Amino acid sequence: MRRPFAALIAAAVLAQCAPAQAESVVKLPAAAVDPAVKAKRAVAVLAGGCFWGVEGVFSNVKGVVSVESGYHGGSKATAEYDQTSSGTTGHAESVRIVYDPSVVSYGTLLRILFSVVADPTLKNRQGPDSGTQYRAAIVPMDAAQRQVATAYLAQIGKGHYFKAPIVVPVESYKGFYRAEAYHQDFMRLHPDNGYIRRWDAPKLAALKRLYPEWVRATPAP
């Protein structure tokens, strides 16, 4: 991702010569298990590879109040980019989504995650990035979210929407640590970045194409 300078140059070249399409786009069904939540606000913690694109997509989803990029899975002491990039901290690049359950359900967030953001058949990698820090993962905040998560993974697995088995883990919450300021809202602030153009902008385009009914008029903060 944003590793050595040479990698940034390579990403910029790819942005110019590669087709503008998301790597894995599958229009998935709505979650069969997705009970209503009466609270006005709820939190979802999700991982789907580079957090730039995950944040960029979900900030454009109706019902989402805010999204922040950060780290989940390791300790507070190692929750910073240089250490997480080593792949030895247990952290995954993740996002913390605050949303209105009366507008968008947890199941819908998972549907969007695996339709246009992350390929659930890839283990410890997404797009051009590899390592445990780029794993896709669901991190339920309570028993109800865990029920929806496990049921949805089973549902899309049995439906054979993908050519390979689903390998996404459902992880226990260990604390979410906000990433450095320069990572926040990166996709919106740097639309011409080579990595964004090649790997993340196509995900947002896929959201707008597959689920126009879920697209906000303006991005959430």
C-alpha positions, 0 to 999 in steps of 0.5 A: 500500500503506502509502503516504499516510494517505489511502490507508490510509483508502481501504483501510479503507473498501474492507475494509468494503464490498468482498467478502472474496475474493482477487483471483485464485484458480486451483487450479494443478497440481503442478509436473511438474518438481520433483526431490527435494532431500536437504538439511534446509533450503533457501531460496526468495526470491519476490516477489508484490506487497505482502510483508505478504500473501506472508509471511502466506500462506507462514508458514502453509504446512507445511514452512516454517520461517521467513519474513521480508519484505524487498527484492530486486533493488537495492543494499543502500544503497537497501534500505529502505521509503521509497526502495523505494516510489519504484519507482526502486531496482530492488527488489521487496518480497519474502520469504525463505522457509526451508523443509524440502524433505522436507516441502514442495518448491520446486515446491509453493511456486511452485504456492501463490504463483501459485494464491492469492498473486500473479497471474502475468499482471500486470506490475509490479503486484498488487492495488491496488499498482502499480510495479516494487516490486510485481512478482511474480518468482521468484528462484532460489537455484541451478540446480535451483530455476531449472530448476523455476521456468522449467519451472513457468512454461511448464507453467502457461502452456501449460495456459491456466489464466489468460486472459492470458499469463504475464509473471513474470520469473525473476531472478538473485539479487542479495542479500536485505535484511530489511525494517524491523521493523514490516513483519515478521509484519504480517498476523498482528499486525494482522489488523484493518488495512484493507489486510490485511482487504481484500487479504491475509486473502482470500489466506490463506482461499484457501490454506485452502480450496484446499490444506488439506493444506498448512496448518500448525496454527500459523504459522511465525515 
